[in-house]
Amino acid sequence: MLKADYFMYKLILALCRQLRLGAFIAWTLTWSISFLALVPPALASPPEIKGPNGLILQQTNKMVGECDVSMSNLGMRITVRKTRLIFLFLPPYNEAVCFSRTSGKILRCPIKSFRNAFSTSMTIFAAFTLEDARLKRVGRVKQGVFDLVKFETTTEFERMQMERLKNQELSGNSPHHLVLLAADKLPYDPRMAALLERVYGLPKTGLIPISVRYKTVQGEDSVYLTTSNSKPIKIDAAAMQIPAGLKPAKDLQEILETKSSPEAMDLMMLK
């Protein structure tokens, strides 16, 4: 940790204790001040989230679209902006809940059987999912305020992809060299990382995905996931509750289907 960051954190922590506020408040205040000063905090192990305080990531996923990912000790909520589809994961994280107030439908299923069909719909056209990519950890990089772990596809995976292309088992849009950046210093429950990887259809790293880019087997660059913003927020407990009065759906596509809504087809067609 930088000495200036550490001194500021200890000072804010002392003040927060005087005001009977938690360590997470002190950490988030330090993070926010450092962000404004363009000096990323470097806490070795950020405090665990306490109370109804949390973090929001504003991300854009190629398959799902723009998403707001809210994380706290109350759980994780992912809101897809375009369709208002909501993924809700609550402790002890043994159930996936997906719903839309627009269609009035809800899907509840065990975590073990949950798979976001929209994030893996590229298999219709390219015969692959990014979940199949084999990664290796290659170091750390700085991106904005983030200090991230960098993963890249293995040499063996890249060789196999070119072999499959040669045998006409892949389309030209399939990934050859993939770079994934993930956060390991955010105050989140590790189980949230695995759930977010499932929603986005990503290979397992055990960390919160921040950026995913890859070069196709034809040499073209593709952006799969970006994170435009990250900030501490006050989580509304009501937003982390499973809504009542919605009709059960058999899958995600049914949740998005309304009499005048083409969103499900748009997602399946990668629009």
ABEGO torsion letter per residue (X at the ends): XBAAAAAAAAAAAAAAAAAGBBAAAAAAAAAAAAAAAGBBBABABBBBBBEABBBBBBBBBAAAEBBBBBBBAAEBBBBBAAAGBBBBBBOAGABBBBBBAAAGBBBBBBAAABBBAAAAAAAAAAGBBAAABBBBBAEBBBBEABBBBBBBBBAAAAAAAAAAAAAGABBAABBABBBBBBBAABBBBAAAAAAAAAAAGBBBAGBBBABBBBBBAAGBBBBABBBABBBBBBBBAAAABBBBGBBBBABAAAAABBAABAAAAAAAAGX
